Amino acid sequence: MRITAVCGYQQLTAANLAASFALTPVKQAGTGQAPNAAYMTASATAVRYTDDGTTTPTAAIGMRLPVGIAPFLYQGNLANFRAILESGSPTLDVTYLLVSD
């Protein structure tokens, strides 16, 4: 896998993450290509996410994205990704990417 382009950035705050929140992928400027991956990091407190398109994440349900780890490379369906705060006031930073094999 190699990163071929960085498409954009989004920051989700506790205000966004208080309820299940979807990503808003940013298309690459100039080409309009939609990203197919994202680097993510959580700050302050953990975030939980689901990406199956049916399960709504809660503070106890979903995959846990903890604070203090290296950026997480997500390569699933960005349209199905939903996140929620686990507790406190987290920030989820997302950099949208185009990747290829």
Buried (B, 14 or more C-beta within 10 A) or exposed (E): EEEEBBBBEBEBBBEBBEEBBEBEBBBBEEEEEBBBBBBBBBBBBBBBBBBEEEBEBEEEEBEEBEBEEEEBEBEEEBEBBBBBBBEEEBBBBBBBBBBEE
